Amino acid sequence: MSKEIWLTYDTYRETLQIPVNPPELKVSSGSQNDSFNVVNLGEVTVLQKPKAAVFTFESFFPLLPGPYLDISPDKLWEPQLYIDRIDLWRVGYHPVRFIVTDSEINTLCSIEDFSWSERGGDVGTIYYSLTLKEYPVLTPRVLKNINGRLVYETKPTRPSAG
């Protein structure tokens, strides 16, 4: 059984399985390290937290079923429905959950880039590129006075996303 690639939205209320697995899933994660030149010592690196992971892949939404499908043919949508769903989520101000089965990838992400095109000779099939960026859930700290001491108290500001 091949891996499945899923996007979910609004705490799994809306789901979308990628119908054709991409030939390549690119994962990049850098660092935010700072480097300084110190007199008589040289370059010194200060280690920082890593940057958010970025996931990029390209594939296509086929007009017709074929042996390339990673879903059952009866679950295949019209290509425009995939575009509409991803665009709706992209402008929805909420992260999506990106899941790749049989892997460690199960991450809240923002949709950073979604581009698509139609090609001559394959009219109706949509070729696309999707870039997702890891989205950390922020929980602000609130100062609370307890017996004359200020103590940080964490409070979630929204229900868990995606």
C-alpha positions in Angstrom: 0.0 0.0 0.0 1.4 3.4 -0.9 1.5 6.4 1.4 -1.5 8.7 1.5 -1.2 12.4 1.5 -3.9 14.4 3.2 -4.8 18.0 3.9 -7.4 18.7 6.6 -9.0 21.9 7.6 -11.0 23.1 10.7 -10.0 20.2 13.0 -10.7 17.5 10.4 -14.2 18.8 9.4 -13.0 19.2 5.9 -10.5 16.7 4.3 -8.8 16.3 1.0 -6.7 13.4 -0.1 -4.2 14.1 -2.8 -5.3 11.8 -5.6 -1.9 11.3 -7.3 1.1 11.1 -5.0 3.9 13.4 -6.1 7.1 11.8 -7.4 9.0 13.9 -4.8 8.2 15.6 -1.5 10.8 18.2 -0.6 11.2 19.1 3.1 13.5 21.9 4.0 14.3 23.1 7.5 17.0 25.7 8.2 18.3 27.5 11.2 18.2 31.0 12.4 21.7 31.0 13.9 23.6 34.2 14.2 27.3 34.7 13.5 29.4 37.5 14.9 33.1 38.4 14.5 34.9 38.7 17.8 38.2 40.5 17.9 41.1 38.1 18.3 38.8 35.1 18.2 37.1 35.2 14.8 33.6 34.1 13.8 31.4 32.9 16.6 28.0 31.2 15.9 25.2 31.6 18.4 22.7 28.7 18.0 19.0 29.6 17.7 15.8 27.7 17.4 15.3 26.1 13.9 13.2 27.8 11.2 9.8 26.4 10.4 9.9 23.4 8.1 8.7 23.9 4.5 7.1 21.2 2.5 6.9 21.5 -1.3 5.5 19.1 -3.9 4.2 19.0 -7.4 1.6 16.7 -8.9 -1.7 16.8 -10.9 -5.4 16.5 -10.4 -6.5 14.2 -13.2 -9.7 14.7 -15.2 -10.0 10.9 -15.7 -9.1 8.0 -13.5 -6.1 5.9 -14.4 -3.4 3.6 -12.9 -1.6 6.6 -11.4 -4.4 7.2 -8.8 -3.6 6.7 -5.1 -7.3 6.8 -4.3 -10.2 4.7 -5.5 -11.6 6.1 -8.7 -15.0 6.7 -7.1 -13.4 9.2 -4.7 -11.8 11.3 -7.5 -13.2 14.8 -7.7 -13.3 17.1 -10.7 -10.0 19.0 -10.9 -11.6 22.4 -10.3 -13.0 21.2 -7.0 -9.5 20.5 -5.7 -8.4 24.0 -6.7 -11.5 25.6 -5.2 -11.0 23.8 -1.9 -7.3 24.6 -1.5 -7.9 28.3 -2.5 -10.7 28.5 0.0 -8.5 27.2 2.7 -5.6 29.4 1.6 -7.6 32.6 2.2 -9.4 31.3 5.3 -6.8 32.6 7.9 -6.6 29.1 9.5 -3.8 26.5 9.1 -4.3 23.2 7.4 -3.0 19.9 8.8 -0.6 18.2 6.4 -0.4 14.4 6.9 1.7 11.8 5.1 0.8 8.4 6.3 3.6 6.0 7.3 5.8 8.9 8.1 6.4 11.4 10.9 4.7 14.2 8.9 1.5 15.3 10.7 1.9 19.1 10.9 -0.2 22.2 11.1 0.8 24.4 8.1 0.0 27.6 6.3 -0.5 27.4 2.6 2.4 29.5 1.3 2.1 29.0 -2.4 -0.4 27.2 -4.6 0.0 27.5 -8.4 -1.6 25.5 -11.1 -1.8 25.2 -14.9 -3.5 23.3 -17.6 -1.5 21.9 -20.5 -2.3 21.4 -24.1 -2.8 17.7 -25.0 -4.1 17.0 -21.5 -7.1 19.4 -21.4 -9.0 19.2 -18.1 -6.1 17.8 -16.0 -4.7 20.4 -13.6 -0.9 20.4 -12.8 0.0 22.1 -9.6 2.7 23.0 -7.2 2.0 23.4 -3.4 4.2 24.9 -0.7 3.2 24.5 2.9 5.0 26.0 5.9 5.0 24.6 9.4 2.6 26.7 11.6 3.3 26.8 15.3 0.3 27.3 17.6 1.0 30.3 19.8 -0.2 30.5 23.3 0.3 34.0 24.8 1.5 34.4 28.3 -0.6 36.3 30.8 1.0 37.9 33.9 -0.9 37.1 37.1 -0.2 38.6 40.5 0.0 35.8 43.1 0.9 36.9 46.6 2.7 39.9 45.3 4.7 38.0 42.7 4.1 38.2 39.0 3.8 34.8 37.5 3.3 33.8 33.9 0.1 31.9 33.2 -0.5 30.3 29.8 -3.9 30.4 28.3 -5.0 29.1 24.9 -6.5 31.9 22.8 -8.3 29.6 20.3 -9.3 26.0 20.0 -6.7 23.7 18.4 -6.6 24.1 14.6 -6.8 21.7 11.9 
